[in-house]
Amino acid sequence: MRWFPLARKECRTILTSKGSWALVVLIALWGYRPSYVGWDGLGPGLTIAFVQYVALAIPPLGILLLSFQSIVGERTTGSLKFVLGLPLTRTDVLTGKVVGRAAGIGGVVLLGIGVLTAVGLFRFGLFDVLTYVSVVLVTLLYVAVLVSVAVALSAVSTTAVRATGALIGGFFLPFVLFWSLLANSLYGQLTGQPVNPYNPPASGPLFLLHRLSPTGAYNVVSNWLLGVGNSAAPYSSVLTKRAPGSNINALVVETAFDPGAVPFYLQEWVALLVLVAWLLGPLGLARYAFERGDLV
């Protein structure tokens, strides 16, 4: 593992960054959202559900910003030539950057989750440990996906400005912040049928579109582990949608499809494969460009 010293250096860089510790505070404050619907649906498991908010809006942006300078920053200063002069292939460089940053940011996220957990235990009592560990592990997988995307964009960008534009405009806004709106619009354009999110059609392709983003796929898997329902929406929206006499703009399989009529590709484990694809796909494309290009 020739890339290990580089990974260790990247991990140390993250752990000594002030932005990393700001992320701990951000996760703790952002994730703590007690609600009546959450308590009614999950009881003490509400503490576990707080972890899901790591994937919503602000924390992912913080994770991406901690990762995107990993290669393009060294390209700008010229230190990337020194790194490539070491007995490392460009694949080793990519691997070390991703593993090191993912380990460091994962540790920071775990600390933020730990603060949430302590507060939840005090407020709501004991929860199921196996479910908690499962949700935390899939959350770390989601963090690794974000790091993978950011490092991949950093590897193929020639300047920090271009990397920032690709990160925000090409990934964060469409695939994290506004994907549900874009999925509905894309489905309407392709089929000619406008989507009413309050009363969505029982359309497999529409529901699949919603879970093709990393955030949608993560929500599907974490909702599955929490046992709240099959949906790419946050757990609180799923519980509200499934409650008698209420209706919100969330696509939930159990409320749209008859039993036995759910397409196989809407099973929750498929969303786990989508997450893995988001982890490996950007790195594969970045490796191709990084190995064959003159991006130094």
C-alpha positions as CSV (number, residue, x, y, z in Angstrom):
1,M,0.0,0.0,0.0
2,R,2.3,2.7,-1.3
3,W,-0.5,5.2,-0.9
4,F,-0.8,4.8,2.9
5,P,1.7,7.5,3.9
6,L,-0.2,10.0,1.6
7,A,-3.5,8.9,3.1
8,R,-2.2,9.4,6.6
9,K,-1.0,12.9,5.7
10,E,-4.4,13.8,4.2
11,C,-6.2,12.5,7.3
12,R,-3.9,14.6,9.5
13,T,-4.6,17.7,7.3
14,I,-8.4,17.2,7.9
15,L,-8.1,16.6,11.6
16,T,-6.0,19.8,12.2
17,S,-8.3,22.0,10.1
18,K,-10.5,24.5,11.9
19,G,-13.2,23.8,9.3
20,S,-13.4,20.2,10.4
21,W,-14.2,21.2,14.0
22,A,-16.7,23.7,12.8
23,L,-18.4,20.8,11.0
24,V,-18.7,18.9,14.3
25,V,-20.7,21.8,15.8
26,L,-22.7,22.2,12.6
27,I,-23.7,18.5,12.5
28,A,-24.7,18.6,16.2
29,L,-26.9,21.7,15.8
30,W,-28.3,20.8,12.4
31,G,-29.2,17.2,13.3
32,Y,-31.0,17.8,16.6
33,R,-34.6,18.1,15.4
34,P,-37.0,16.5,17.8
35,S,-40.6,16.3,16.5
36,Y,-43.9,14.8,17.5
37,V,-44.1,12.8,14.3
38,G,-40.6,11.4,14.9
39,W,-41.4,10.4,18.5
40,D,-44.7,8.8,17.6
41,G,-43.2,6.8,14.8
42,L,-39.8,5.9,16.3
43,G,-39.9,6.4,20.0
44,P,-36.4,6.4,21.4
45,G,-35.2,5.5,17.9
46,L,-35.7,9.2,17.1
47,T,-32.1,9.7,18.3
48,I,-31.0,7.3,15.5
49,A,-33.1,9.3,12.9
50,F,-31.2,12.5,13.8
51,V,-28.2,10.9,12.1
52,Q,-30.0,11.1,8.8
53,Y,-29.9,14.9,8.8
54,V,-26.1,14.6,8.1
55,A,-27.2,14.1,4.5
56,L,-29.4,17.2,4.2
57,A,-28.2,20.5,2.7
58,I,-25.5,22.1,4.9
59,P,-23.4,19.2,6.2
60,P,-22.8,17.8,2.7
61,L,-21.7,21.2,1.5
62,G,-19.2,21.3,4.4
63,I,-17.9,17.8,3.6
64,L,-17.5,18.7,-0.1
65,L,-15.6,22.0,0.7
66,L,-13.2,20.1,3.0
67,S,-12.4,17.7,0.1
68,F,-12.3,19.6,-3.2
69,Q,-8.9,21.3,-2.7
70,S,-7.2,18.0,-2.2
71,I,-5.6,17.9,-5.7
72,V,-6.4,21.1,-7.4
73,G,-4.9,23.1,-4.4
74,E,-1.6,21.3,-4.8
75,R,-1.8,21.8,-8.6
76,T,-2.2,25.6,-8.0
77,T,0.8,25.8,-5.7
78,G,3.0,23.4,-7.7
79,S,3.4,20.9,-5.0
80,L,1.5,18.3,-7.0
81,K,4.7,17.9,-9.2
82,F,6.6,16.9,-6.0
83,V,3.9,14.3,-5.0
84,L,3.9,12.8,-8.5
85,G,7.7,12.6,-8.3
86,L,7.5,10.2,-5.5
87,P,7.3,6.4,-6.2
88,L,3.5,6.7,-6.5
89,T,1.3,6.1,-9.6
90,R,-1.5,8.6,-10.2
91,T,-3.9,5.9,-9.1
92,D,-2.0,5.7,-5.8
93,V,-2.3,9.5,-5.4
94,L,-6.1,9.4,-6.0
95,T,-6.5,6.4,-3.6
96,G,-4.4,8.1,-0.9
97,K,-6.3,11.4,-1.2
98,V,-9.8,9.7,-1.1
99,V,-8.9,7.2,1.7
100,G,-7.2,9.8,3.8
101,R,-9.8,12.6,3.5
102,A,-12.6,10.1,3.9
103,A,-11.0,8.7,7.1
104,G,-10.4,12.2,8.5
105,I,-13.9,13.6,7.6
106,G,-15.5,10.3,8.8
107,G,-13.9,10.8,12.2
108,V,-15.2,14.4,12.4
109,V,-18.7,13.3,11.4
110,L,-18.6,10.5,14.0
111,L,-17.7,13.0,16.6
112,G,-20.7,15.2,15.6
113,I,-22.9,12.1,15.6
114,G,-21.6,11.3,19.1
115,V,-22.7,14.6,20.4
116,L,-26.2,14.1,18.8
117,T,-26.3,10.6,20.4
118,A,-25.4,11.8,23.8
119,V,-28.2,14.5,23.7
120,G,-30.7,12.0,22.3
121,L,-29.9,9.4,25.0
122,F,-30.4,12.0,27.7
123,R,-33.7,13.2,26.2
124,F,-35.3,10.1,24.8
125,G,-33.7,7.1,26.4
126,L,-32.1,3.9,25.1
127,F,-32.5,2.8,21.4
128,D,-31.8,-0.3,19.4
129,V,-28.0,-0.5,19.1
130,L,-27.9,-2.7,15.9
131,T,-30.1,-0.2,14.1
132,Y,-28.0,2.7,15.3
133,V,-24.7,1.1,14.2
134,S,-26.2,0.2,10.8
135,V,-27.4,3.8,10.2
136,V,-24.0,5.2,11.2
137,L,-22.2,2.8,8.9
138,V,-24.3,3.8,5.9
139,T,-23.9,7.4,6.8
140,L,-20.1,6.9,6.7
141,L,-20.6,5.3,3.3
142,Y,-22.5,8.5,2.2
143,V,-19.6,10.6,3.5
144,A,-17.1,8.6,1.5
145,V,-19.3,9.1,-1.6
146,L,-19.1,12.9,-1.1
147,V,-15.4,12.8,-0.6
148,S,-15.0,10.6,-3.7
149,V,-17.0,13.1,-5.9
150,A,-15.1,16.1,-4.5
151,V,-11.6,14.5,-5.0
152,A,-12.6,13.3,-8.5
153,L,-13.6,16.9,-9.5
154,S,-10.4,18.2,-7.9
155,A,-8.4,15.8,-10.0
156,V,-9.8,16.8,-13.3
157,S,-10.0,20.6,-12.7
158,T,-7.2,22.9,-13.7
159,T,-8.0,25.7,-11.3
160,A,-9.7,26.1,-7.9
161,V,-12.3,28.4,-9.5
162,R,-13.3,25.7,-12.0
163,A,-13.3,23.0,-9.3
164,T,-15.6,25.2,-7.1
165,G,-18.0,25.8,-10.0
166,A,-18.1,22.1,-10.9
167,L,-18.6,21.2,-7.2
168,I,-21.5,23.7,-6.5
169,G,-23.1,24.0,-9.9
170,G,-22.4,20.5,-11.3
171,F,-23.0,18.4,-8.2
172,F,-24.2,20.1,-5.0
173,L,-27.1,22.1,-6.4
174,P,-28.5,19.5,-8.8
175,F,-27.8,16.2,-7.0
176,V,-28.0,17.2,-3.3
177,L,-30.2,20.3,-2.9
178,F,-32.7,20.2,-5.8
179,W,-32.7,16.7,-7.1
180,S,-36.3,15.9,-6.2
181,L,-37.5,18.9,-8.1
182,L,-35.3,18.1,-11.1
183,A,-36.4,14.4,-11.0
184,N,-40.1,15.5,-11.2
185,S,-39.3,18.0,-14.0
186,L,-37.3,15.4,-15.9
187,Y,-40.0,12.8,-15.6
188,G,-42.6,15.3,-16.9
189,Q,-40.5,16.3,-19.9
190,L,-39.8,12.7,-20.8
191,T,-43.3,11.4,-20.4
192,G,-45.4,14.5,-21.0
193,Q,-47.2,13.8,-17.7
194,P,-46.7,16.5,-15.0
195,V,-46.0,15.1,-11.6
196,N,-48.2,16.1,-8.6
197,P,-45.9,15.3,-5.7
198,Y,-48.9,15.3,-3.3
199,N,-50.5,12.6,-5.4
200,P,-47.8,11.0,-7.5
201,P,-48.5,8.3,-10.1
202,A,-47.5,4.8,-9.3
203,S,-44.7,5.0,-11.7
204,G,-41.6,2.9,-11.2
205,P,-39.4,5.2,-13.4
206,L,-40.4,8.3,-11.4
207,F,-39.6,6.7,-8.0
208,L,-36.3,5.3,-9.5
209,L,-35.3,8.8,-10.6
210,H,-35.7,10.1,-7.1
211,R,-33.3,7.6,-5.7
212,L,-30.6,7.9,-8.3
213,S,-28.9,10.8,-6.5
214,P,-26.6,9.9,-3.6
215,T,-28.8,11.8,-1.1
216,G,-31.9,10.0,-2.4
217,A,-30.2,6.6,-2.3
218,Y,-28.9,7.3,1.2
219,N,-32.4,8.3,2.4
220,V,-33.9,5.1,1.0
221,V,-31.3,2.9,2.8
222,S,-31.5,4.8,6.1
223,N,-35.3,4.8,6.0
224,W,-35.1,1.0,5.4
225,L,-32.9,0.6,8.4
226,L,-35.1,2.8,10.5
227,G,-38.2,0.9,9.4
228,V,-40.2,4.0,8.4
229,G,-40.9,3.2,4.8
230,N,-39.5,2.9,1.3
231,S,-38.8,6.5,0.1
232,A,-36.0,8.8,-1.0
233,A,-37.5,11.5,1.3
234,P,-36.3,12.2,4.8
235,Y,-37.8,10.0,7.5
236,S,-40.0,12.8,9.0
237,S,-41.6,13.3,5.6
238,V,-42.2,9.6,5.1
239,L,-43.8,9.3,8.6
240,T,-46.1,12.3,7.9
241,K,-47.0,10.9,4.4
242,R,-48.0,7.6,5.9
243,A,-50.0,9.0,8.8
244,P,-53.8,8.9,8.4
245,G,-55.4,12.1,7.2
246,S,-52.2,13.8,6.2
247,N,-50.6,14.5,2.8
248,I,-47.3,16.1,1.9
249,N,-45.1,16.2,-1.2
250,A,-43.1,13.1,-0.6
251,L,-43.0,10.0,-2.8
252,V,-43.5,6.9,-0.6
253,V,-43.8,3.4,-2.2
254,E,-46.2,2.2,0.4
255,T,-48.7,5.0,-0.3
256,A,-48.4,4.9,-4.1
257,F,-48.3,1.2,-5.1
258,D,-50.6,-1.7,-4.3
259,P,-49.0,-4.6,-2.4
260,G,-47.2,-6.9,-4.8
261,A,-47.1,-4.3,-7.6
262,V,-43.8,-2.7,-6.6
263,P,-41.1,-3.0,-9.3
264,F,-38.1,-5.0,-8.2
265,Y,-35.7,-2.1,-8.8
266,L,-37.5,-0.1,-6.1
267,Q,-36.3,-2.5,-3.4
268,E,-34.2,-0.8,-0.8
269,W,-31.1,-2.8,-1.4
270,V,-30.9,-1.5,-5.0
271,A,-30.4,2.0,-3.5
272,L,-27.3,0.6,-1.6
273,L,-25.9,-0.4,-5.0
274,V,-26.6,3.2,-6.2
275,L,-24.5,4.5,-3.3
276,V,-21.6,2.2,-4.2
277,A,-21.8,3.3,-7.8
278,W,-21.5,6.9,-6.8
279,L,-18.5,6.0,-4.7
280,L,-16.6,4.2,-7.4
281,G,-17.9,5.8,-10.6
282,P,-16.5,9.3,-10.2
283,L,-13.1,7.9,-9.1
284,G,-13.0,5.6,-12.2
285,L,-13.7,8.6,-14.5
286,A,-11.2,10.8,-12.6
287,R,-8.6,8.0,-12.8
288,Y,-9.0,7.8,-16.5
289,A,-8.6,11.5,-17.0
290,F,-5.8,11.9,-14.4
291,E,-3.7,9.0,-15.9
292,R,-4.0,10.1,-19.5
293,G,-4.1,13.9,-19.1
294,D,-1.4,16.4,-18.3
295,L,-3.1,17.7,-15.2
296,V,-0.1,18.7,-13.2
